[in-house]
Amino acid sequence: MQTVFDTRQALRAGKVSSAELTDAFLARIQALNPRLNAYLTVTAEEALSMARAADDRIARGDDTPLLGVPIAIKDLFSTRGVRTTGGSKILATYVPSWDATVIAKLRALGAVILGKLNCDEFGMGSSTENSGFGPAHNPWDETRVPGGSSGGSSAAVAAELCCAALGTDTGGSIRQPAALCGVTGLKNSYGRVSRYGLLAFASSLDTVGAITHDARDAAILLAAMEGHDPQDSTTVAVAPIRVPDGAHLRDVTVGVPAEYYAGGMQPAVEKAVRAAIQTLAAMGATVREISLPNTHLGLPVYYLIAPAEVSANMARFDGVKYGLRVPGSDLIDTTMRTRGQGFGAEVKRRIMLGTYALSAGYYDAYYIRAQKVRTLIKRDFERAFEQVDIIAAPVAPSTAFKIGAKVDDPLQMYLEDVFTLPVSLAGIPAISVPCGFDQDRLPIGLQLIGQAFDEQKVLDVAYAFQQTTDFHTQKPPLVLSHV
């Protein structure tokens, strides 16, 4: 397991060069990606050029936490000169001329970008099966999904095809795949990291985050990306994150919401999560049961608000400005043909749901009412955090399911995010950390939820848990067979 922290230490000490490390990762990608389909685009030449430049900077005494470290990017971020598809056929040949803010920051710090990672189309999905370029596969069992929409990111980190990966989380798209692939996934507070240059899904919910091997690496990536961006008016300036180093929880009160354990969960998942909470208690935390009474409304509220924003954001893909163009008899016919051939079934479904919710006669009945209930969900969390420091809950109701098992049942697929959606609606931070395995040795994740902009507490608790347990150090069979 090559963490960002350990890799940077090795580079500093001269034990390995960035060029050598990048070459090794590219060789692993060439060997394993045909089985996993985690990468959509591999930028081998550019990565080696960046690695050599990083080695020169290191030789001159330059030192940043990411200098020379090979990482990969979910294919939802605009990357200058590199194909950016959003997992959609409508952007299959799109090559932007500019970088997203977070990409520009990572480049400036000397990170080496290996390529772009597979994802559900425009981030809409929980399995990566909605990608226009085929599903990604889970390294723990290649017949199963890696989760979504950041499935390529979680699979790449779990299979050690990069040191860390960028992802996005709108309703659980970092946390759920991290749980299913046995890695660590941090969803940041809305507004902590710039969304400028991110292909928009739902603008009031989209957040940028990292999928890593442990919470310390997640903190390193967050420190590199966070901060106010003049290009994104929703960003705020906050106290910078520090790398966690604690191993006890004596001053921490952990809340356990009764509503997250109301049934319908795979027994192995509930057992592992409850055991993890007992571990937190053994480490000194005070555990208290709390209530989040509007939790059950998270799913219907999300699937009114998010599709409404999808219907607006997807309107820009019309066959005129960029991306796929399928000529028709006139502008309307061209737009219809382009969107009909370019968008997949899930994107079309959400556009129709959103357009309906925003249409005359239904706007007040559905969309406005959903926004009001969203406020109630947010207030539930605010009241809970008057009593506790952290909330502990499951990430997903089950472990990784078979590819194809739920793709034809949208409701069952939507239920995969039932434990992550309320956090997204509230705009608060949460992290998924490995906490056990089921009977088939498939990973299970623990979700640690914090107050708005209190990522530090979330990371501190997560790192302390990982100092006491070893679930995050376990390797999938695919990695063990290619050591």
N, C-alpha and C positions, 0 to 999 in steps of 0.2 A: 504494500500500500504506500503510494508516494503522495504524501500530503503536501500542500503548498508550503507549510512551515518547514518541514524536513527538507524539501527540495531546495528551498532558498538557503537553508543552512549549508547544504552540500555544495551549492554553487558558490557561496561566500568562502567556504574553506578550500575551494579549488579541487574537490574530490571528483567533480564531473563538470563538463562544460555544457552550456545551454544547447549548443549545436549537437553534441553527442546525445543529450537527453531527448531533444526534438527528433533526431534521427530514430531513436529507439521507439518513441511513441508512434511515429509515422509507420514504422515496420509493424507494430502491433495493430494499428488501424488497418493496414493492408491485409493482415492475416485474419482479423476477427470481424471487421465491419461487414464483409459479405454475409456473415451469419446473423449479425445484430441489426444492420441497417440503421445504426445510430447516427452516422454522418451522412448528410446529403451532399456536402461539398467539402473536399479536403484541399487545403491551400498549402501544399507541400513546399513549393518554391518560396512563397512569401514567408512561411513559418521559418524555414531555414535562414532566410535573409534576416528576419527579425531576431533569430537566435544568435547569429553571428554579431549583429549590432549590439545585442545584450552582453555578449562576451567581451566586446570591446569596452563597453561602459563599465563592466565589472573590473576589467584590467586597469581602468583609469581611476578606480576607487569609488565609482558611483554605487549607491546602495539604496534600493527601494524594496519593499516587501514582496513585490511581484516581478522584479527584474530577472528575466530569463526563464520564468516559470511557464511551461506549456499549458494553456487552457483552451477551451472550446466554447462556442457561442450558439445558443438556440437561434434557429433561423427566423427569428422575428425581429432582429435588430438590423438596422441599416448599417452595412459595412462597405466602406469606400472601395470600389473596384472588385468587389466579391459578390457573386450571385446571392440574392436575398429573396427567398421564395415565400416565406411565411407558411411553408408546407402546402402551398396551393398551386395548382396548375395555371391559375390566372397570372401568376408571377414567375412562371418557370424559367423565363429568360431575363428577368429584371436584374440589372446591375446598377446599384446606386452610385452616385458620385460624391457622397458625403457619409460621414460616420455619425451614428447615434452618440449622444453625449457620453454615455458610459463606455462605449468603445473607444472614443477619443481619449478618455481618462486612462483606460487600460493600456492603450498604445504608448501614451506619454510616460507611464510608469515602467515600460519595458517588458510587459507581458508578451508572451509568444502565442499567437492565435493559430491553432491547428486547423480550424475549419468551422463549418456551420452544421448544426445538429437538427435531427428530425423532430417534428412536432405535429400535433393535430393542426389542421388547417386554421390559420389565424388564431390558434390557441383554443379552439372550440372542441373539447373532448377530454376524456378521462382515460384513454388507452393508447393514444397515438395511432389508432386504426383509422382516424379521419384524415391522416396525411394523404396528400395527393400523390405521394411517392412510395406508398406501401408502409406497413406498420413497422415500428421498431420492435425488437425482441428483448425479453428479460434475461440477463446473464445467469440468473439463478435457475431458470428453466426456459429454454428458447421457444417452447410452445406456448408461453404465457406472455401477457402484455407487461410492459414496464411501467404502466400508468401513463397519465397525460395531464396537461398537454405537453409538459416538458419531459416526455418519455425518452427522447434521444439523449437529453442531458443526463438524466439519471442512469440510463444504461451505459453511457460512455464513462461516467465516473466509476460506477460499480465494476465495469470491466477493465478499468485502469487504462482507458484510451485517452486520458488527459488527467491532469492533476485536479482540476476543478472545472465547472461549467456554469455559464450564465443561464438562467431560466426566467420565466415570468409566471406570476401567480395572479389570476383573476378571481377564481373561486376555489382554488386548491391545487393549481397546476404545478407548483413546486413541491408542496408538502406531500401530496398523494403519491406521485411517482417516486419521490425519495423514500417513502415508507415501503413501497412495493419492491424497490431495488436495494434496500438495506444501506442507504447512504443518508447524509444529513442535508436537509433542505430548509433554507431560511426565507420566509415571506416577510418583507419589511413593512413598516407602517406606510400607509398611503401618503406620498409627499416627501419621503425621506430620500429617495433616489429618483433622478430625472427619468421621465418617460420620453424625452425628446429623441426622435429617431426610432421609436418602437412602433411596429405595425399595430395599430390600435384594434382592440377587441371591444372592450367596454371601458370607456375613458374614466369613469368614476370609480372603477374597481381595479384596473390594471396596476400591478406593481412589479418592480424588477428585483430579482434576488439571485442567490447563488446556491448551487448544489455541490457539496464538498464531501470529504471523508469525515470531517469532524467539525465541532462548533468553533474551534480556534481558527480553522481555515475560513469558515463562514464570516467570522469577524474581520479577518484580513481582507476579504473581498468587499465586505460592506464598507470598511474604512476607505477603500480605494474608490468606491462609486458614489458615496453619499454626498449631500450638500446642495445648497441652492443653485439652481441653474436659470439664468435669465431667459432661456428658451422654453422653460416649463414653469408657468405661473403657479402651479400647484406645489412646487417644491419649497421647502423651508430650510433655514439654517438651524442646525441643532448641535449640541455638544458632540464632538467627535467620539467615535466608538474606540474602545481600547481592547486589546487582545485579552481574553479571559484567562485567569490563572488560578482560580480558587478550586478547592476540593471539598468544601463543607457547606452546609445549608442551615446553620444554626439560627440565622436571623430571617429565614424565609418561611412564609406561610403559603401553602399550596392549596388551592381550591379544587374540589372535585365536583363537577356539575352533575346532579342526578339525572338530568335530561339526556345526557350523552350515553347513559347505560340503561336505556328503556327497552331493550330487546332488539332483535333483528341483526345482532352482531355475531360474527363467527366466534364460537366459544373460545378458540385458541387466541383470538385477538383480545377479547375481554380479559382472559386469564393473564396474558403477557402485560397488558397495560396496567392492570391492578397490581401485578407483581412489581412493575416499575415504580408505581406510586409508593408501594411499601419500601422500596429501595430508597426513595427520596426521604421517607420518614426515618429510615435507619441512618441516613446521613445527617440527620438533625433537623429536618424540616418539620414544621407543624402542618398537619393535614386536616382540612376542614371541608365538610360537605357544603356546597352552595347550590343556588338555584339560578338558572337562566331560563325563565319561563317561556320566552318567545322563540326558543331554539327551533321548535318544530315548524316555525313559519319561515325559516331561512331558505329552504328549497323553493317554495312557491314564489317568495319575494325575489329571489335571485333570478328565477326564470321568467320574471316579468321585466325587471330592470335591465339585466344584461342583454337580452335580445332586443329591447328597445334601443339600446345604445349601439348594438350591432347593426340594426337596420339603418342607422345614420352613418356609421363609420364605413360600412361596405358600399355606400352609394358612390364613393370616389372611384370604384373600379367599374368603369363604364366603357372600356375599349378605346378611349380617346387620348387620355393623358400618358399612360404607361401600361406595361404589361400586355397580356394577350389582347388581340383584336380579331374578332371574327366578323368580316364585312357583311353587311346586310343591305337591304334596299333603301333604307334611310337611317337617321340617327337612332330612332327608337328601336328599329329592327336590329341594328348593329349592337346596341346595348343589350338587348334581350339574348341575342345569339352568344355574345361574349360571356355574359354572366351565366347563361345556361350551360355552356361548355366548360367554363373556367372554375365555377364554384362546385364544391362537393355537396352531398345531400345534407350534411349537418349544418353547413353554413346557410344553405337555402332554407332549411327548417327554422333556424333562428331568425333569419331576416323576416320570414312570414309571421312568426310569433310576435316579433317586435313591432312590425308594421301594424299588425292587428291591435296590439296593446296601445299604440299611439294614435289610432284612427279616431275620427270624429264619433262621439257617442261612447267611446270606451276609455278614453284618456283618463278621465276622472275616476271611473269605476275600477280601473286596473292599475295604471301606471302611478297615478298620484296616491292611491291607497297603498300601493307597495312601498312607495317612498316614506309614507308615514309609519308603516310597520318597520321599515329599516331603522328609523329613528328609535323605535321601541327596543329593537335588538341591540342597538348601540348603547342605550341606557341600561339594559340588563348588564352588560359588561362593566359599565362605569360603576354601577352599584356594587357589583361583585368585587371590583378592585378597591373598594373602600374597606373590605374585610381581608383580602388576600393580596399577595404579591404576584403570584403566578397561578394560572389555571392549567391543570393537567387533564388531558382527554385523549381518546383514540384519534388517529388520523383518518383511517378508512375502515369501513365495517368488515372488510375481508382482506385476505392476502391476494396476490396476483392471480387473476383468473385467466382461463384459456383464451387465446386469440380466437375471435369469432363467437365467443359464448354470449356476449351481450350486445354486439354491434347492431343487431336488428331490433333491439328493445330499448329505445331511447330512455324510458323512465328508469329501467334498471341501471342504465349507464349513469344517469343523472344522480341516482342515489349513492354512487360511489363517493360523491363529494358532500354528503349530508353533514359530516362533522367538520368540514373546512369552510363551508359557505358562510356561516354566521360571522366568523372572524373577518372574512373579506368584506362583508357588508358593513362591519363596524370600522374597517380601515386600520386595524391594530396588528401588531407583529405576532408571529408565531413561528415555531421551528418544529420540524419533524426529526426525531433521532431514533435510531434503531433500538428496539427494546426486547427483541425475542424472535422466535421462529415458530411456525406451525408444524403439524405432524409431517408435512412434506418438505420441511426445512426451507420454507419460504419466509422472507423477512416480514416483521411487524414493526410499525412505527408508533412512537409516543409523541403526542402533540403538546408542546408547552407554549402557552399563550400569555402575552404580556400587555401592559397598558400602552396606549398610543405613544410612540417614540421612545419607549423603554426597551429597545432592543438589547441594551446592555444587561439588564436583569435576565432576559430570556437566554442570552448567550452564556452568561455566568452559570445559570442553573443547568443548562444543557451540557456545558463543558464539565461541570462538577459531576454530573451523572455519568458522563463518558470516562471520567477519571476513575470511577468506581466500577464500571462495567466494561465488557469487551465486545459487545454486540457489533459495534461499529468497525471493529478490526477483522471481522469474519469475511472471508472471500468466497465468491460464488464458484461453483464447479468449473465454469469456463476459464476463470483466472487461474485456478489451481492446476488446470491441465495445460496452461500456456505460460508457466513461470519461466 
